Amino acid sequence: MRVGLVIYGSLERESGGYLYDRRLVEHLEARGDEVVVFSQSERAYPARPLDNVDRSFWRRLASADLDVLLQDELNHASLAFGNRWLRRQIEAPIVAVVHHLRADEQRARLSTRAARVLERLYLRTTDARVYNSPATKRSVESLAGPRPHVVARPSGRRFGPPVSPERIRRRALADGPLRVLFVGNLIPRKRPGLLVEGLSQVRATSWRLDLVGALTANESCAAALRARIGRLSDPSRVDLHGRVPDDELKEHLEAAHVLAVPSTHEGYGIVYVEAMGRGLPVLASPRGGARDVVREGETGRFVDAAEDIARAVEAWGTDRTRLAELGCAAAAHYRSTPTWAETARRVTSFLDRLVANSSHSAARPQ
């Protein structure tokens, strides 16, 4: 099978969505399929629709002799209009790989409206979709209607088997401050500033915060975060580590007591699963795919305001036995999550069926 994939930039970019795409490509190639990556340059969102008039790009897609064309939904604004032309030129099914909708992020009203329009236009040009969670499926179908699809959850199991209950209890009951870990690019959607604000309101327990993630993804967000940290009564309780290699990230996960990433929206949240494997309960936003990963009161808590974060940290910091129970439950839940091989097999099985049906001139939705 000859598979096309449209993305922005390089497959080696660091994000959950690009990791998903990369693992899928690796699986396709390992089973003997040919994958052709078509890269577009990522520019400011208002300028992305201009990519739809890049004739050389669209001609390359049309002449690539593909069996199926995958498109990362992140590229929706660059594809929404050009896809209408492309569908008349190729027989290959066009499949959107949807990690989460831009329209589901908390942005300025005008930006959100523009995203809703462009994403709806784009999604309606696709023949089928790959969703990373039931929450993403619901959101997309509410916006743009149904299409043939598969839900294939990402894997968060890159750090191996879960830690033992004994180790979780020993860590939770040890003396010292509650160690809170944030993992993610320092961008507004991840709300690292809200996390620091919530911790600043904690009075009943001592804490430390480690922030792991790219400091250059959004320089204004990083600058605002540094300023907020500087206003703490003791700024030394917070460490900014930047992006770190996997072995160092694993060390941070195993040293922490809690993972806290209160994003405005996550399509799934691979890092939540990774943390659960290390026996960490999770603080997450109740929006989006986090509800498909975190179980309220069992493996973590949903937080949507600084006060929520402060209450959770105080409760877990003062009741370490309960903290250990949550950590053990998180590690147990981790065992039920898929491996990357299982996720990729689920997607490729769907693509195989889609291509087989397409070869018999199945009608495409209008």
Secondary structure as the mmCIF struct_conf table of DSSP 4:
data_model
#
loop_
_struct_conf.conf_type_id
_struct_conf.id
_struct_conf.beg_label_comp_id
_struct_conf.beg_label_asym_id
_struct_conf.beg_label_seq_id
_struct_conf.end_label_comp_id
_struct_conf.end_label_asym_id
_struct_conf.end_label_seq_id
STRN STRN1 ARG A 2 TYR A 8
BEND BEND1 GLY A 9 GLY A 9
TURN_TY1_P TURN_TY1_P1 LEU A 11 GLU A 12
BEND BEND2 SER A 15 SER A 15
HELX_RH_AL_P HELX_RH_AL_P1 GLY A 16 ALA A 30
TURN_TY1_P TURN_TY1_P2 ARG A 31 GLY A 32
STRN STRN2 GLU A 34 GLN A 40
HELX_RH_3T_P HELX_RH_3T_P1 TYR A 45 VAL A 53
HELX_RH_AL_P HELX_RH_AL_P2 ARG A 55 ALA A 62
TURN_TY1_P TURN_TY1_P3 SER A 63 SER A 63
BEND BEND3 ALA A 64 ALA A 64
BEND BEND4 ASP A 67 ASP A 67
STRN STRN3 VAL A 68 ASP A 72
HELX_RH_3T_P HELX_RH_3T_P2 GLU A 73 ASN A 75
HELX_RH_AL_P HELX_RH_AL_P3 HIS A 76 LEU A 79
TURN_TY1_P TURN_TY1_P4 ALA A 80 PHE A 81
HELX_RH_AL_P HELX_RH_AL_P4 GLY A 82 LEU A 86
TURN_TY1_P TURN_TY1_P5 ARG A 87 GLN A 89
BEND BEND5 ALA A 92 ALA A 92
HELX_LH_PP_P HELX_LH_PP_P1 PRO A 93 PRO A 93
STRN STRN4 ILE A 94 VAL A 98
BEND BEND6 HIS A 99 HIS A 99
HELX_RH_3T_P HELX_RH_3T_P3 ARG A 102 ASP A 104
BEND BEND7 GLU A 105 GLU A 105
HELX_RH_AL_P HELX_RH_AL_P5 ARG A 109 LEU A 123
TURN_TY1_P TURN_TY1_P6 ARG A 124 THR A 125
BEND BEND8 ASP A 127 ASP A 127
STRN STRN5 ALA A 128 TYR A 131
BEND BEND9 ASN A 132 SER A 133
HELX_RH_AL_P HELX_RH_AL_P6 PRO A 134 ALA A 144
BEND BEND10 PRO A 148 PRO A 148
STRN STRN6 HIS A 149 VAL A 151
HELX_LH_PP_P HELX_LH_PP_P2 ARG A 153 SER A 155
TURN_TY1_P TURN_TY1_P7 ARG A 158 PHE A 159
BEND BEND11 PRO A 161 PRO A 161
HELX_LH_PP_P HELX_LH_PP_P3 PRO A 162 SER A 164
HELX_RH_AL_P HELX_RH_AL_P7 PRO A 165 LEU A 173
BEND BEND12 ALA A 174 GLY A 176
STRN STRN7 LEU A 178 VAL A 183
BEND BEND13 GLY A 184 GLY A 184
BEND BEND14 LEU A 186 LEU A 186
HELX_RH_3T_P HELX_RH_3T_P4 PRO A 188 LYS A 190
HELX_RH_AL_P HELX_RH_AL_P8 PRO A 192 SER A 200
TURN_TY1_P TURN_TY1_P8 GLN A 201 GLN A 201
BEND BEND15 ALA A 204 THR A 205
STRN STRN8 TRP A 207 VAL A 212
BEND BEND16 GLY A 213 GLY A 213
BEND BEND17 LEU A 215 ASN A 218
HELX_RH_AL_P HELX_RH_AL_P9 GLU A 219 GLY A 230
TURN_TY1_P TURN_TY1_P9 ARG A 231 ARG A 231
BEND BEND18 LEU A 232 SER A 233
HELX_RH_3T_P HELX_RH_3T_P5 PRO A 235 ARG A 237
STRN STRN9 VAL A 238 GLY A 242
BEND BEND19 ARG A 243 ARG A 243
HELX_RH_AL_P HELX_RH_AL_P10 ASP A 246 ALA A 255
BEND BEND20 HIS A 257 HIS A 257
STRN STRN10 VAL A 258 VAL A 261
BEND BEND21 THR A 264 THR A 264
BEND BEND22 GLY A 267 TYR A 268
HELX_RH_AL_P HELX_RH_AL_P11 ILE A 270 GLY A 277
TURN_TY1_P TURN_TY1_P10 ARG A 278 GLY A 279
STRN STRN11 VAL A 282 ALA A 284
BEND BEND23 PRO A 286 ARG A 287
HELX_RH_3T_P HELX_RH_3T_P6 GLY A 288 ASP A 292
TURN_TY1_P TURN_TY1_P11 VAL A 293 VAL A 293
STRN STRN12 GLU A 296 GLU A 296
TURN_TY1_P TURN_TY1_P12 GLY A 297 THR A 299
STRN STRN13 GLY A 300 PHE A 302
BEND BEND24 ALA A 305 ALA A 305
HELX_RH_AL_P HELX_RH_AL_P12 ALA A 306 THR A 318
HELX_RH_AL_P HELX_RH_AL_P13 ARG A 320 TYR A 334
TURN_TY1_P TURN_TY1_P13 ARG A 335 SER A 336
BEND BEND25 THR A 337 THR A 337
HELX_LH_PP_P HELX_LH_PP_P4 PRO A 338 THR A 339
HELX_RH_AL_P HELX_RH_AL_P14 TRP A 340 SER A 358
TURN_TY1_P TURN_TY1_P14 SER A 359 SER A 361
HELX_LH_PP_P HELX_LH_PP_P5 ALA A 362 PRO A 365
#
